[in-house]
Amino acid sequence: MNSDANWVEVAREFQETLGSSMQKAVSAMSGVSSAFPPEAPSVLMQGLPHANGTLPALQFDQTKLLEIQQAYIKDASVLWNNGLTQDAANMPTDRRFAAEAWQTNPLAHFSASSYMLNSQALMGMAEAVEGDEKTKARVRFAVEQWLAAAAPSNFLALNAEAQKKAIETQGESIAQGLQNLMHDMRQGHVSMTDESNFEVGQNVATTEGAVVYENTYFQLLEYKPLTEKIHEKPLLLVPPCINKFYILDLQPANSLIRYAVEQGHRTFVVSWRNPDESMQDKTWDDYIEHAAIQAIQVTREITGAKSINALGFCVGGTILATALAVLAARGEKPVSSVTFLTSLLDFSDTGILDIFIDETAVKFREMQMGQGGLLKGQDLASTFSFLRPNDLVWNYVVGNYLKGETPPPFDLLYWNSDSTNLPGPFYAWYLRNTYFENNLIKPGKLIVCGQPVDLSKLDMPAYIYGSREDHIVPIHGAYASTQVLTGTLRFVMGASGHIAGVINPPAKNKRSYWTSDKLKVTHEEWLLGATEHPGSWWSDWSAWLKRQAGKQVAAPKTYGSRKYKAIEPAPGRYVKVKA
């Protein structure tokens, strides 16, 4: 490795081994390999491998390769010359190797340092690949997955911290780790929290209410008022159907549902049914007509309101917008204001998820389940976990199995593990028409429930929220909705990510949010004129929603109405069904 020619040969070896490395990474990613086509390497890189098994030629930036070579030789020489000497100044700063055992064990110190050096070189080579952005992103993702799986911290023979604990506990940690492994194998997923500490309806999803309507697709929950007077326009929340609704009602202290009730809104929530084989043929149209539109209609009938306020979260926002467009095409406008939380309407920027989407992937899903079938909830949950493999996968593999630890109870991670299935036709339609072809923003391109979809007809006031570090709905994607909707719009950006940014109650006084009274074409332009505020965006949203909610009226004494009587206490049966 002391000449340019040799380094070019390394690049060739990198190219030749990339396919197998990607396969190993994807094999490790049980969720990705099942939630997306099994020929994932060819999905992650266009044409890799070819049908005959050969790999296409990757082109590298020769200048960058030379820089990587020089840096690698320099750093490798220093590492090799230091040998097994302990040098705290040269200890990797990665938190996987932060424990004292990694610093005091010379072999562990050397293995961690070598791993970090090789990781830096491999990621540098991934960056040196020349090609379109999607190809480069797929290479980076595959290399990142392989490196995450190959870390010395993931193996008992190399993890000094786990070895030290095994000695201190006289092997008890290893025995407990094996028990944890067997437990997780039986339940079908890696434990992120002590799930035995939680029960839906007992210590999560506890806001008092009742189920006032149900059909094949959802239960409609109405919550008990906490104020003597309420606003005349009720509030309907449409959560994502790829998760369970109680992300909005984890604990009383961080429940957006309870917060809305406390602000004097008569609050209704869609609780999606967890699909089983009986729903394997349900379509996007079914969910729009028989769920979103039906929930709007029932909410109006129960309350007697001519119009309501509605909120859509994540995919729930996409479903809600589609439903409102269908209603608008029918000449109906039953929703007077709408809130979108980390939702995509314009799918031009889908972030890291874009690497999974191309014609091959979409056709595979259409062939596999476009006419019937189920996308298993755990497959989808695992896919999202592997978007952050060190934090959401290998961290728990090390803690649960190598150290024999029980992860602490955490309501959000319990919810994250409580997965939901999706009907195959629904999923296949969604994949092609949103993520792949971005058809929702093309007026009249889509016919849903017999009506042409035109989102520009949504001219009611809209509150649009995006999270700054969101990796599911990138902030630019959330902001793009301001260029699609035509009503009076307010865009707000919160700190943190897809979930933590949304679930940020004012009482905790955490994080911050940004506002601006002037919308611009791009998020970058908007941000230049935005003002940062400490604390939660919930207060800003509450003030906005109050202006949309009408006069104060007496709070009802009972749930539902004569036609729609209470069926069972909240949170209802549907949310308790496991995938």
Summary of the structure (lengths in Angstrom):
residues: 579
radius of gyration: 25.8
end to end distance: 51.9
largest distance: 84.2
contacts: 1984
relative contact order: 0.13
helix: 50%
strand: 13%
